Amino acid sequence: MPTNVLIPNVSIDERIGSVFNYLFHIINDSEKSEDETVEWNFKNASFFHPFFLAPLAIYKHRCGKKIHCINNPQNISDYFSTIAFHKPLSIQAESDIKALLEPYKHKTYTPICAFRASEEKVADELQSVLQMLIENQTNYDSSVKTPLSYLLSEIICNVNQHSCSEYGYIFAQYLRKEGCIDICIADDGITVYGSYIKNKKYLEEIGDNEAKALRMANDGYSTKDSPERGYGLNTSRRLLTKGMGGDFFMLSGSAFYRLSKDRDEVVELPKTIRWDGTIVLMRIPVTLPKHFNIYEYI
C-alpha cells in the first residue's frame, strides 16, 4: 500500500509564510516514505490559500516521487486542473506566452508556470505578460503598476542570475476580500547561501550559517562585483513593506526571512527541515497609502 498523507485545510495565512508549518509536515511525510508512490489525501480539504498551494504544487513537480491525489472534492479537482497544479504550465523559448495565458484574462489567478530559469528573454516576456494579466484581473490602483513591475523584475532577475536553477516557478492570485495580490516565485537552485559560496563572497561573515546569508542578502550584500546590481533584493523588500504596506517572505535552504509591518526576522529551521532552492512570497496591496512615492525607495 502506498503511503497515505492527509492534506489539511489551509484557508488563511495571517503571518506571511506561516503555511510552511503545514507544508513541511507534508514534505517530511512524503520524503520519509520508502514507497515510490505517495497518496495525498484531500478528504478534509475545501479551500487552499495560494501561499500553501503554490509551494505544494512545486514540490510535487520536482520531488521525484509519484504523487497521487485522492478524495479530491469536485471544486478542488476543477481548480487544480485550471491552475495547472498537477503539471505546471511549461514556458519555453518558442512559447506564445500571451496566447497561453489569454484564458486567464478574466480569472482572479494565473496558472502555475514553470520557465527555464537561465533564459532571460523568456523570463522577461513572462513577467511582462503576467503583469498585464494581473492588471486586467484586479483593476488595481494606477499607482501599483510601476512598483509591481519593479518587484516582479527584481525577484525574477534573482532567479535568472543567481539561482543556477533549471526551472523558475511563478503563481499569482488576487484575493478580492483581502484587497491584495499574493505572488509566489520559486526556483530549484543552489540557495542564497550557495550563491555566496559559489561566488566566494563574504565567506568569513556567513561561515556555514544559512540564516546569516539570508540576512545579508536582504540587507544588500551582493554576490556580484558591480555595486549597482547589488541592492535589488534589499530595495524590493523595503519598497513592498515600508512603502506599499505589503508583506515579504523568503525561504532558502534551511532558513527563512520575514518582513512585514510588525516583524523583521530571520529564523533558522530545524536540521530535519529545508527547502531545496529559494522561494519568495509577496503580498501586494491593490490600493497604496495616499502619500506613497516609489522614488523614496529606488
N, C-alpha and C positions, 0 to 999 in steps of 0.2 A: 504493500500500500504506500502511495506517495505521502510525503509529509504534508500535513494539513495546517495551514497558518491562518488564523482568524484575523480578518481585517476590521479594525474598529471604525466606528462612525466618527469622522473628524470634520466638524462644521465651523469651528471658529479658530482664529489664530490671534488672540488678543496681544500677545507678545510675539512680534515677528520672529519666525524661526522655531517657535515652541512645538510645531508639528513634528519636529525631528525626535521628540520624546517618543512618539508613536512609531515613526519610520524606522528608527534604529532597532526597535524590538522586532519589527517585521524582517528587516535585513538580517539581523542576527539569527532569527529562527530559520530563515531560508538558507543562509550560508552554512549553518552547522549541520544541516541535513545531509546525510550521506547519499540520499536519493538524487538522481539526475533530474527527476521531475518533482516539482513542488506545487501543491494546490493552494491558491489564495482563496479563502472562503469569505464571500461578501454577504453572508446571510444577515448580518447586523447593519448593513450599510443603507443609508438613504440619501446622503449628501456628502460631498467632499470639498474641503477648502482647496483652492488652486495651489497653495503653497505645500499642501500634502500630496496632491495628485501628481503634479509635475515631477518631483523627485522620485516618486514611486514608479512612474512610467519609465523614467530614465534608468533607474536601477534595473527594472525588468528587461529593458532593451539590451543592457550591456553585461548582465551578471553571468551569462554563460549557462544558466540552468533553464530547463523548460518549465515556464510558469503557466499553469492552467488556472484561469479564473472561474470559480464555480459559484453557484447560487446567487448570480447577479440579478437584482431586481430589474425589470424591463427598462425603467427610466435610466438606471445606471448603465446598463448594457448599451442603450442607444447613444447616451452621452459619450461613452468610451469610444464607440465607433466614429462619432463625429469629430472628436478632438484627436484622433489617431493615437489613442492610449496604447493599444496593443503593438503598434508598429509606427513610430514617428514618421511624419511626412518627410521624405528624403529630398533635400535641396542640393542639386548638383550644378556644375558649371553650365550644363546645357538646359537646365530647367527654366521654363517660363514661370517665374515666381509669381508674377501678378495674376496670371491665369489660374495657378494652383490655389491662390488664396482668395480669389474672387468670390467663391461660395460663402465665405465668412463675413462678407461685407456688412450684412445686417444681423450678425450674431453679436453676442457680448463676449466672445472669446476667440482666440486663434487656435489652430491645431498645434500640437507639439511638433516642432520642426527639428530635424537633425541636419546640420550642414557641415561640410568639410571645413574644419577649423583653419586649415592652412591656406584656404583660397580666399584671399582678401576681397576680391571683386564680388564673389558670391555673398560674403558676409555683408558687404556694403549695400548690395542691391536688396538683400533680405531685410536689412534694417530699414531701408527707405520704404519698401512696400508695407512692412509691418506698421511703421509709423502712420502711413496714410490710412491703413486699415483701422488702427486704434482711434485715430481722429474721427473717422466716419462712424465708428461704433459708439463712441462715448459723447460726441459733440462737446468735448471738453472746452474749458475757458481758453480763449486765444493765447493767454499768457503762458499756457502749459506747453505750447508747441516747441519753442526753442529749447527749454531745459529738457524736455523729453528726448528730443533729438540728441542733445549732448550726452545724456545719461546712457541711452542705447548705444551710441557710438563708442563711448569710452569703455563700457563693460565688454562689448563685443570685440573691441580692439584688443583688450587684455587677453581674451580667449585666443585671438588670432596671433598675437605677437609673443605671448609669454607661456602659454599652456603646454606647447609641444603635444597637443591633443589631436587625435584622429577626428573626433567629432565635437562640435558645439551643439547645444540644445537651447531652444527658447520656447516659452509659452507665456501667454498673457490672457488675463480675464478682467473684464470690467465688472466691479461689484457696485451696482447702482445704489443700493441701500446705504452702503458704507461711503459712497462718493469717492471711490479710488480705483486705480488700475493696479492690479498685482502682476508683477512680471518676474519670471524665473529664467535665469540664464546660467547654463552649466557647461562643464567640459569634463573629459575623462583623462586629463593630463597629469603633469608632474607635481601639481600643487604649488601654492605660493612659496612654501619653504623650498621645494625642489627647484624653483626658478632662481632663488638666491644661490643655491648650491651650484646649479649649472653655470651661472654667470660669475661665480666666485666673488659675490658681493656680500659685505657685512658678515662674513663668516664668524669672526670673533664675537660680534654682538649677539648673533642668534644662536650660536652653538648648535645643539641638537633640539632646540625648542621651537616647535611649530607655532605655538601661540605667540611667541616673541616675533617670529617672522610675519605673522598676520598683523600684529600691531604695527610693526614698522612699515609694512606695505600700505596700510591705511593712514599712516602718518606722513606718507610721501617719500619714503626712501626707495629710490628706483633701482631696478636691476640693469638699467641702461646707462651708457656713458654720457649721453646728451641730456643735460638738465631739463630742457624744455619738454621732454617726453615723460618726465618722471612723476608728475603730480596729478594725473588723471583720476586715479582712484581716490586720493585724498580730497580733491575738489568735488568729485561726484558725490561722495557720502555727505560732505558738508552742504553742498547745494541742495540735495534731496531733503536732508533732515532739518538743518538750521534755516534754510531759505524757504523751502516749499512746504515744510511741516509734515514730511513723509517719514518713512522708516527704511532702514538699510540693514541687511544681514548677509554675512559671508561665512561660508563653511568651507574649509580647505584642509584635507588630511585629517589630523586629529585635534583640530581646534576650530572655534567659531568666534566671529566678531559681530557684535550687535550695536547699532547706533539708532536711537530713537529720541523722542522728546525728553525722556527721563532716564535713559540708560546709555552708557558708553563703556562697553565691557568686552574683554577678550576672555574666553573660557577654554581651558584645556580639557579635552574629553578623556574619559577612562580609556585605558590602554586597549580594551577589547572593542572599542568603537572608533571607526574612521570612515571618511568619505574619500574614495579614490578619485581625486580631481578637485575641482573647485566649483561651488555653486553659490550664486548671488540671488537674493530675493530683494525686490524693491517694491515698496508700497507708495504709489504716486497719487496724490490728491488731484481731482479733476478741477478743483477751484483753489486758487492760490491766495495767500494772505494779501491784503489790499496794497501794501507798500512793498511787495516783493520786487527785487531788482536783481536779475541774473548776474549783472556785471559786478556785483559786490562779492561774487563767489568765483568767477572765472576771469 
